[in-house]
Amino acid sequence: MIPNKEILFQKTYESLTEKPGEQNMFNKFLELYPAEWKQLKIAFSKFNRSKQFGKTIPLPKPEMSLRKEIRVWLKKQR
């Protein structure tokens, strides 16, 4: 979804001044990479518009998706 997200997450992690956690990483990511965040939101809205009426395909909101990716990345770091 995000190109080179591992690198972006590592840079975000290194730029944190407070304790690294999911919420802190999320906020710092939004601050450091607004263009990537915008791409996520655009992709989500395009997907929602392309669905046919009556057919539901569960897709997490961009906030939830990014938080999950951060959570998984943080667990790998431990």
C-alpha positions as CSV (number, residue, x, y, z in Angstrom):
1,M,0.0,0.0,0.0
2,I,2.7,2.5,1.0
3,P,5.9,2.1,-1.1
4,N,8.9,1.3,1.1
5,K,6.8,1.5,4.3
6,E,9.5,-0.3,6.3
7,I,11.9,2.5,5.5
8,L,9.3,5.2,6.3
9,F,8.5,3.5,9.6
10,Q,12.2,3.2,10.6
11,K,12.7,6.9,9.9
12,T,9.6,7.8,11.8
13,Y,10.8,5.6,14.7
14,E,14.2,7.3,14.7
15,S,12.7,10.7,14.7
16,L,10.5,10.1,17.8
17,T,11.5,12.0,21.0
18,E,9.0,10.4,23.2
19,K,8.4,6.7,24.0
20,P,7.7,4.8,20.8
21,G,4.2,3.5,20.7
22,E,1.4,3.0,18.2
23,Q,-0.2,6.4,18.8
24,N,3.1,8.3,18.8
25,M,4.3,6.6,15.6
26,F,0.9,7.3,13.9
27,N,1.0,11.0,14.8
28,K,4.7,11.4,13.8
29,F,4.1,9.5,10.5
30,L,1.3,11.9,9.6
31,E,3.5,14.8,10.5
32,L,6.5,13.6,8.5
33,Y,4.8,12.0,5.5
34,P,1.6,14.0,4.5
35,A,1.9,13.0,0.9
36,E,1.9,9.3,1.6
37,W,-1.0,9.7,4.0
38,K,-2.9,11.6,1.3
39,Q,-2.2,8.7,-1.1
40,L,-3.7,6.2,1.4
41,K,-6.9,8.3,1.8
42,I,-7.2,8.8,-2.0
43,A,-6.9,5.0,-2.6
44,F,-9.5,4.3,0.0
45,S,-12.0,6.8,-1.5
46,K,-11.4,5.5,-5.0
47,F,-12.1,2.0,-3.8
48,N,-15.3,3.0,-2.0
49,R,-16.6,4.8,-5.2
50,S,-15.8,1.8,-7.4
51,K,-17.9,-0.7,-5.4
52,Q,-21.2,-1.7,-7.0
53,F,-24.4,-1.0,-5.1
54,G,-25.4,-3.8,-2.8
55,K,-22.0,-5.5,-2.8
56,T,-19.9,-4.9,0.2
57,I,-16.2,-5.6,0.4
58,P,-14.7,-4.9,3.8
59,L,-11.8,-2.5,3.6
60,P,-10.5,-0.9,6.8
61,K,-10.4,2.9,6.9
62,P,-7.0,4.4,6.2
63,E,-6.5,5.2,9.9
64,M,-7.1,1.7,11.0
65,S,-5.0,0.2,8.2
66,L,-2.0,2.4,9.0
67,R,-2.3,1.8,12.7
68,K,-2.3,-2.0,12.1
69,E,0.8,-1.7,9.9
70,I,2.5,0.3,12.6
71,R,1.5,-2.2,15.3
72,V,2.9,-5.1,13.3
73,W,6.1,-3.2,12.5
74,L,6.6,-2.3,16.2
75,K,6.2,-6.0,17.2
76,K,8.9,-7.0,14.7
77,Q,11.3,-4.5,16.3
78,R,11.1,-6.1,19.8
